[in-house]
Amino acid sequence: MPKDTTKPAKAPARMITMEHNTKSRGQHFLCNPLIIQAIIDKADIKSTDIVLEIGPGNGALTAKLIEKAKKVIAIELDTRWAAELHKRFGQGGASKLTVINQDVLKVDFPYFDICVANLPYQISAPF
């Protein structure tokens, strides 16, 4: 019997995401491990680097940045995702992650060596 091609195949889930992703904020989450690794490779992060990450969302890229960098400073507008990052990776002290829960377009950037981001769609184009 021929395969039914009228229904699209369901993509396998790669990462559990919270139900509050809102496209109105441009939240489309990076979860493809090959793309994440390509970003990490291109960034050429050193173990002495302080990395600024804009829009970390669910932390898929953040996890890899923490493995490579001395410190990661993540700027996340969404309070719920900022809390999830704190829960997942810790905050300050012994943690290599600092989360700034503010609008990246309005915040004064702290010192950093390299910026790595999977930019939210809403801030990647002129207004």
CNS distance restraints for C-alpha pairs under 8 A (distance, minus, plus):
assign (resid  14 and name CA) (resid  31 and name CA) 6.50 0.50 0.50
assign (resid  14 and name CA) (resid  32 and name CA) 7.43 0.50 0.50
assign (resid  15 and name CA) (resid  31 and name CA) 6.42 0.50 0.50
assign (resid  17 and name CA) (resid  21 and name CA) 7.96 0.50 0.50
assign (resid  17 and name CA) (resid  58 and name CA) 6.84 0.50 0.50
assign (resid  18 and name CA) (resid  58 and name CA) 8.00 0.50 0.50
assign (resid  21 and name CA) (resid  27 and name CA) 5.99 0.50 0.50
assign (resid  21 and name CA) (resid  28 and name CA) 7.56 0.50 0.50
assign (resid  22 and name CA) (resid  26 and name CA) 6.97 0.50 0.50
assign (resid  22 and name CA) (resid  27 and name CA) 5.66 0.50 0.50
assign (resid  23 and name CA) (resid  27 and name CA) 5.04 0.50 0.50
assign (resid  23 and name CA) (resid  28 and name CA) 6.81 0.50 0.50
assign (resid  25 and name CA) (resid 120 and name CA) 7.33 0.50 0.50
assign (resid  25 and name CA) (resid 121 and name CA) 7.80 0.50 0.50
assign (resid  25 and name CA) (resid 122 and name CA) 6.22 0.50 0.50
assign (resid  26 and name CA) (resid 120 and name CA) 4.99 0.50 0.50
assign (resid  26 and name CA) (resid 121 and name CA) 4.71 0.50 0.50
assign (resid  26 and name CA) (resid 122 and name CA) 5.02 0.50 0.50
assign (resid  27 and name CA) (resid  57 and name CA) 7.48 0.50 0.50
assign (resid  27 and name CA) (resid 120 and name CA) 5.98 0.50 0.50
assign (resid  27 and name CA) (resid 121 and name CA) 7.37 0.50 0.50
assign (resid  28 and name CA) (resid 120 and name CA) 7.31 0.50 0.50
assign (resid  29 and name CA) (resid  57 and name CA) 6.76 0.50 0.50
assign (resid  29 and name CA) (resid  58 and name CA) 7.03 0.50 0.50
assign (resid  30 and name CA) (resid  36 and name CA) 7.46 0.50 0.50
assign (resid  30 and name CA) (resid  60 and name CA) 6.71 0.50 0.50
assign (resid  30 and name CA) (resid  61 and name CA) 7.51 0.50 0.50
assign (resid  30 and name CA) (resid 118 and name CA) 7.46 0.50 0.50
assign (resid  31 and name CA) (resid  36 and name CA) 7.43 0.50 0.50
assign (resid  31 and name CA) (resid  60 and name CA) 6.28 0.50 0.50
assign (resid  32 and name CA) (resid  36 and name CA) 6.32 0.50 0.50
assign (resid  33 and name CA) (resid  37 and name CA) 6.04 0.50 0.50
assign (resid  34 and name CA) (resid  38 and name CA) 6.13 0.50 0.50
assign (resid  35 and name CA) (resid  39 and name CA) 6.23 0.50 0.50
assign (resid  36 and name CA) (resid  40 and name CA) 6.33 0.50 0.50
assign (resid  36 and name CA) (resid  60 and name CA) 7.61 0.50 0.50
assign (resid  36 and name CA) (resid  61 and name CA) 5.94 0.50 0.50
assign (resid  36 and name CA) (resid  64 and name CA) 7.89 0.50 0.50
assign (resid  37 and name CA) (resid  41 and name CA) 6.04 0.50 0.50
assign (resid  37 and name CA) (resid  64 and name CA) 7.93 0.50 0.50
assign (resid  38 and name CA) (resid  42 and name CA) 6.11 0.50 0.50
assign (resid  39 and name CA) (resid  43 and name CA) 6.13 0.50 0.50
assign (resid  39 and name CA) (resid 116 and name CA) 7.95 0.50 0.50
assign (resid  40 and name CA) (resid  44 and name CA) 6.64 0.50 0.50
assign (resid  40 and name CA) (resid  45 and name CA) 7.20 0.50 0.50
assign (resid  40 and name CA) (resid  64 and name CA) 7.27 0.50 0.50
assign (resid  40 and name CA) (resid  65 and name CA) 7.19 0.50 0.50
assign (resid  41 and name CA) (resid  45 and name CA) 7.78 0.50 0.50
assign (resid  43 and name CA) (resid 114 and name CA) 7.98 0.50 0.50
assign (resid  43 and name CA) (resid 116 and name CA) 7.07 0.50 0.50
assign (resid  45 and name CA) (resid  49 and name CA) 6.43 0.50 0.50
assign (resid  45 and name CA) (resid  68 and name CA) 6.31 0.50 0.50
assign (resid  45 and name CA) (resid  69 and name CA) 6.32 0.50 0.50
assign (resid  45 and name CA) (resid 114 and name CA) 7.84 0.50 0.50
assign (resid  46 and name CA) (resid  68 and name CA) 6.58 0.50 0.50
assign (resid  46 and name CA) (resid  69 and name CA) 6.05 0.50 0.50
assign (resid  46 and name CA) (resid  70 and name CA) 7.87 0.50 0.50
assign (resid  47 and name CA) (resid  68 and name CA) 5.65 0.50 0.50
assign (resid  47 and name CA) (resid  69 and name CA) 4.69 0.50 0.50
assign (resid  47 and name CA) (resid  70 and name CA) 5.23 0.50 0.50
assign (resid  48 and name CA) (resid  69 and name CA) 6.27 0.50 0.50
assign (resid  48 and name CA) (resid  70 and name CA) 5.04 0.50 0.50
assign (resid  49 and name CA) (resid  69 and name CA) 5.30 0.50 0.50
assign (resid  49 and name CA) (resid  70 and name CA) 5.41 0.50 0.50
assign (resid  49 and name CA) (resid  71 and name CA) 6.86 0.50 0.50
assign (resid  49 and name CA) (resid 112 and name CA) 7.61 0.50 0.50
assign (resid  49 and name CA) (resid 113 and name CA) 5.71 0.50 0.50
assign (resid  49 and name CA) (resid 114 and name CA) 7.08 0.50 0.50
assign (resid  50 and name CA) (resid  69 and name CA) 6.25 0.50 0.50
assign (resid  50 and name CA) (resid  70 and name CA) 5.75 0.50 0.50
assign (resid  50 and name CA) (resid  71 and name CA) 4.82 0.50 0.50
assign (resid  50 and name CA) (resid  72 and name CA) 5.84 0.50 0.50
assign (resid  50 and name CA) (resid  73 and name CA) 7.45 0.50 0.50
assign (resid  50 and name CA) (resid 111 and name CA) 7.88 0.50 0.50
assign (resid  50 and name CA) (resid 112 and name CA) 5.02 0.50 0.50
assign (resid  50 and name CA) (resid 113 and name CA) 5.25 0.50 0.50
assign (resid  50 and name CA) (resid 114 and name CA) 6.67 0.50 0.50
assign (resid  51 and name CA) (resid  65 and name CA) 7.58 0.50 0.50
assign (resid  51 and name CA) (resid  69 and name CA) 6.68 0.50 0.50
assign (resid  51 and name CA) (resid  70 and name CA) 7.96 0.50 0.50
assign (resid  51 and name CA) (resid  71 and name CA) 6.25 0.50 0.50
assign (resid  51 and name CA) (resid  72 and name CA) 4.76 0.50 0.50
assign (resid  51 and name CA) (resid  73 and name CA) 6.11 0.50 0.50
assign (resid  51 and name CA) (resid 112 and name CA) 5.72 0.50 0.50
assign (resid  51 and name CA) (resid 113 and name CA) 6.02 0.50 0.50
assign (resid  51 and name CA) (resid 114 and name CA) 5.06 0.50 0.50
assign (resid  51 and name CA) (resid 115 and name CA) 5.66 0.50 0.50
assign (resid  51 and name CA) (resid 116 and name CA) 6.88 0.50 0.50
assign (resid  52 and name CA) (resid  72 and name CA) 5.93 0.50 0.50
assign (resid  52 and name CA) (resid  73 and name CA) 4.83 0.50 0.50
assign (resid  52 and name CA) (resid  74 and name CA) 5.90 0.50 0.50
assign (resid  52 and name CA) (resid  75 and name CA) 7.65 0.50 0.50
assign (resid  52 and name CA) (resid 112 and name CA) 6.00 0.50 0.50
assign (resid  52 and name CA) (resid 113 and name CA) 7.73 0.50 0.50
assign (resid  52 and name CA) (resid 114 and name CA) 6.27 0.50 0.50
assign (resid  52 and name CA) (resid 115 and name CA) 4.64 0.50 0.50
assign (resid  52 and name CA) (resid 116 and name CA) 6.22 0.50 0.50
assign (resid  52 and name CA) (resid 117 and name CA) 7.97 0.50 0.50
assign (resid  53 and name CA) (resid  62 and name CA) 7.51 0.50 0.50
assign (resid  53 and name CA) (resid  72 and name CA) 6.98 0.50 0.50
assign (resid  53 and name CA) (resid  73 and name CA) 6.07 0.50 0.50
assign (resid  53 and name CA) (resid  74 and name CA) 4.63 0.50 0.50
assign (resid  53 and name CA) (resid  75 and name CA) 6.30 0.50 0.50
assign (resid  53 and name CA) (resid 115 and name CA) 5.93 0.50 0.50
assign (resid  53 and name CA) (resid 116 and name CA) 5.15 0.50 0.50
assign (resid  53 and name CA) (resid 117 and name CA) 5.22 0.50 0.50
assign (resid  54 and name CA) (resid  74 and name CA) 5.93 0.50 0.50
assign (resid  54 and name CA) (resid  75 and name CA) 5.12 0.50 0.50
assign (resid  54 and name CA) (resid  76 and name CA) 6.71 0.50 0.50
assign (resid  54 and name CA) (resid 104 and name CA) 7.08 0.50 0.50
assign (resid  54 and name CA) (resid 115 and name CA) 7.76 0.50 0.50
assign (resid  54 and name CA) (resid 116 and name CA) 7.06 0.50 0.50
assign (resid  54 and name CA) (resid 117 and name CA) 5.09 0.50 0.50
assign (resid  54 and name CA) (resid 118 and name CA) 7.11 0.50 0.50
assign (resid  54 and name CA) (resid 119 and name CA) 6.48 0.50 0.50
assign (resid  55 and name CA) (resid  74 and name CA) 7.09 0.50 0.50
assign (resid  55 and name CA) (resid  75 and name CA) 5.89 0.50 0.50
assign (resid  55 and name CA) (resid  76 and name CA) 4.99 0.50 0.50
assign (resid  55 and name CA) (resid  77 and name CA) 7.27 0.50 0.50
assign (resid  55 and name CA) (resid 117 and name CA) 6.82 0.50 0.50
assign (resid  55 and name CA) (resid 118 and name CA) 6.84 0.50 0.50
assign (resid  55 and name CA) (resid 119 and name CA) 6.16 0.50 0.50
assign (resid  55 and name CA) (resid 120 and name CA) 6.36 0.50 0.50
assign (resid  56 and name CA) (resid  60 and name CA) 7.62 0.50 0.50
assign (resid  56 and name CA) (resid  61 and name CA) 6.97 0.50 0.50
assign (resid  56 and name CA) (resid  62 and name CA) 6.33 0.50 0.50
assign (resid  56 and name CA) (resid  74 and name CA) 6.30 0.50 0.50
assign (resid  56 and name CA) (resid  75 and name CA) 7.07 0.50 0.50
assign (resid  56 and name CA) (resid  76 and name CA) 6.22 0.50 0.50
assign (resid  56 and name CA) (resid 117 and name CA) 7.48 0.50 0.50
assign (resid  56 and name CA) (resid 118 and name CA) 7.48 0.50 0.50
assign (resid  57 and name CA) (resid  76 and name CA) 6.91 0.50 0.50
assign (resid  57 and name CA) (resid  78 and name CA) 7.97 0.50 0.50
assign (resid  57 and name CA) (resid  81 and name CA) 5.72 0.50 0.50
assign (resid  57 and name CA) (resid  82 and name CA) 7.69 0.50 0.50
assign (resid  58 and name CA) (resid  81 and name CA) 6.37 0.50 0.50
assign (resid  58 and name CA) (resid  84 and name CA) 7.35 0.50 0.50
assign (resid  58 and name CA) (resid  85 and name CA) 7.08 0.50 0.50
assign (resid  59 and name CA) (resid  63 and name CA) 5.99 0.50 0.50
assign (resid  59 and name CA) (resid  85 and name CA) 6.46 0.50 0.50
assign (resid  60 and name CA) (resid  64 and name CA) 7.27 0.50 0.50
assign (resid  61 and name CA) (resid  65 and name CA) 6.31 0.50 0.50
assign (resid  62 and name CA) (resid  66 and name CA) 6.09 0.50 0.50
assign (resid  62 and name CA) (resid  72 and name CA) 7.70 0.50 0.50
assign (resid  62 and name CA) (resid  74 and name CA) 7.92 0.50 0.50
assign (resid  63 and name CA) (resid  67 and name CA) 6.57 0.50 0.50
assign (resid  64 and name CA) (resid  68 and name CA) 6.62 0.50 0.50
assign (resid  65 and name CA) (resid  69 and name CA) 5.88 0.50 0.50
assign (resid  65 and name CA) (resid  72 and name CA) 6.85 0.50 0.50
assign (resid  66 and name CA) (resid  70 and name CA) 7.44 0.50 0.50
assign (resid  66 and name CA) (resid  71 and name CA) 6.72 0.50 0.50
assign (resid  66 and name CA) (resid  72 and name CA) 6.20 0.50 0.50
assign (resid  66 and name CA) (resid  96 and name CA) 6.40 0.50 0.50
assign (resid  66 and name CA) (resid  97 and name CA) 7.12 0.50 0.50
assign (resid  70 and name CA) (resid  96 and name CA) 6.74 0.50 0.50
assign (resid  71 and name CA) (resid  96 and name CA) 4.70 0.50 0.50
assign (resid  71 and name CA) (resid  97 and name CA) 6.01 0.50 0.50
assign (resid  71 and name CA) (resid  98 and name CA) 7.87 0.50 0.50
assign (resid  72 and name CA) (resid  96 and name CA) 6.07 0.50 0.50
assign (resid  72 and name CA) (resid  97 and name CA) 4.87 0.50 0.50
assign (resid  72 and name CA) (resid  98 and name CA) 6.31 0.50 0.50
assign (resid  73 and name CA) (resid  97 and name CA) 5.88 0.50 0.50
assign (resid  73 and name CA) (resid  98 and name CA) 4.78 0.50 0.50
assign (resid  73 and name CA) (resid  99 and name CA) 5.89 0.50 0.50
assign (resid  73 and name CA) (resid 100 and name CA) 7.26 0.50 0.50
assign (resid  74 and name CA) (resid  97 and name CA) 7.26 0.50 0.50
assign (resid  74 and name CA) (resid  98 and name CA) 6.18 0.50 0.50
assign (resid  74 and name CA) (resid  99 and name CA) 4.80 0.50 0.50
assign (resid  74 and name CA) (resid 100 and name CA) 6.05 0.50 0.50
assign (resid  75 and name CA) (resid  99 and name CA) 5.92 0.50 0.50
assign (resid  75 and name CA) (resid 100 and name CA) 4.70 0.50 0.50
assign (resid  75 and name CA) (resid 101 and name CA) 6.01 0.50 0.50
assign (resid  75 and name CA) (resid 102 and name CA) 6.48 0.50 0.50
assign (resid  75 and name CA) (resid 103 and name CA) 7.46 0.50 0.50
assign (resid  75 and name CA) (resid 104 and name CA) 6.27 0.50 0.50
assign (resid  76 and name CA) (resid  81 and name CA) 7.17 0.50 0.50
assign (resid  76 and name CA) (resid  82 and name CA) 5.92 0.50 0.50
assign (resid  76 and name CA) (resid  99 and name CA) 7.05 0.50 0.50
assign (resid  76 and name CA) (resid 100 and name CA) 6.20 0.50 0.50
assign (resid  76 and name CA) (resid 101 and name CA) 5.05 0.50 0.50
assign (resid  76 and name CA) (resid 102 and name CA) 6.05 0.50 0.50
assign (resid  76 and name CA) (resid 103 and name CA) 6.98 0.50 0.50
assign (resid  76 and name CA) (resid 104 and name CA) 7.41 0.50 0.50
assign (resid  77 and name CA) (resid  82 and name CA) 7.53 0.50 0.50
assign (resid  77 and name CA) (resid 101 and name CA) 5.34 0.50 0.50
assign (resid  77 and name CA) (resid 102 and name CA) 4.78 0.50 0.50
assign (resid  77 and name CA) (resid 103 and name CA) 4.98 0.50 0.50
assign (resid  77 and name CA) (resid 104 and name CA) 7.21 0.50 0.50
assign (resid  78 and name CA) (resid  82 and name CA) 6.26 0.50 0.50
assign (resid  78 and name CA) (resid 101 and name CA) 7.04 0.50 0.50
assign (resid  78 and name CA) (resid 102 and name CA) 7.93 0.50 0.50
assign (resid  79 and name CA) (resid  83 and name CA) 6.19 0.50 0.50
assign (resid  79 and name CA) (resid 101 and name CA) 6.35 0.50 0.50
assign (resid  80 and name CA) (resid  84 and name CA) 6.28 0.50 0.50
assign (resid  81 and name CA) (resid  85 and name CA) 6.18 0.50 0.50
assign (resid  82 and name CA) (resid  86 and name CA) 6.37 0.50 0.50
assign (resid  82 and name CA) (resid  99 and name CA) 6.59 0.50 0.50
assign (resid  82 and name CA) (resid 100 and name CA) 7.74 0.50 0.50
assign (resid  82 and name CA) (resid 101 and name CA) 6.12 0.50 0.50
assign (resid  83 and name CA) (resid  87 and name CA) 6.19 0.50 0.50
assign (resid  84 and name CA) (resid  88 and name CA) 6.02 0.50 0.50
assign (resid  85 and name CA) (resid  89 and name CA) 5.82 0.50 0.50
assign (resid  85 and name CA) (resid  90 and name CA) 7.26 0.50 0.50
assign (resid  85 and name CA) (resid  99 and name CA) 7.53 0.50 0.50
assign (resid  86 and name CA) (resid  90 and name CA) 4.68 0.50 0.50
assign (resid  86 and name CA) (resid  91 and name CA) 5.50 0.50 0.50
assign (resid  86 and name CA) (resid  99 and name CA) 7.33 0.50 0.50
assign (resid  89 and name CA) (resid  95 and name CA) 7.08 0.50 0.50
assign (resid  89 and name CA) (resid  97 and name CA) 6.95 0.50 0.50
assign (resid  90 and name CA) (resid  95 and name CA) 5.63 0.50 0.50
assign (resid  90 and name CA) (resid  97 and name CA) 6.93 0.50 0.50
assign (resid  91 and name CA) (resid  95 and name CA) 5.49 0.50 0.50
assign (resid  91 and name CA) (resid  96 and name CA) 7.56 0.50 0.50
assign (resid  91 and name CA) (resid  97 and name CA) 5.69 0.50 0.50
assign (resid  91 and name CA) (resid  98 and name CA) 5.56 0.50 0.50
assign (resid  91 and name CA) (resid  99 and name CA) 7.01 0.50 0.50
assign (resid  92 and name CA) (resid  96 and name CA) 6.87 0.50 0.50
assign (resid  92 and name CA) (resid  97 and name CA) 6.21 0.50 0.50
assign (resid  92 and name CA) (resid  98 and name CA) 5.56 0.50 0.50
assign (resid 102 and name CA) (resid 106 and name CA) 7.58 0.50 0.50
assign (resid 102 and name CA) (resid 107 and name CA) 6.64 0.50 0.50
assign (resid 103 and name CA) (resid 107 and name CA) 6.21 0.50 0.50
assign (resid 119 and name CA) (resid 123 and name CA) 7.13 0.50 0.50
assign (resid 119 and name CA) (resid 124 and name CA) 6.51 0.50 0.50
assign (resid 120 and name CA) (resid 124 and name CA) 6.66 0.50 0.50
assign (resid 121 and name CA) (resid 125 and name CA) 7.34 0.50 0.50
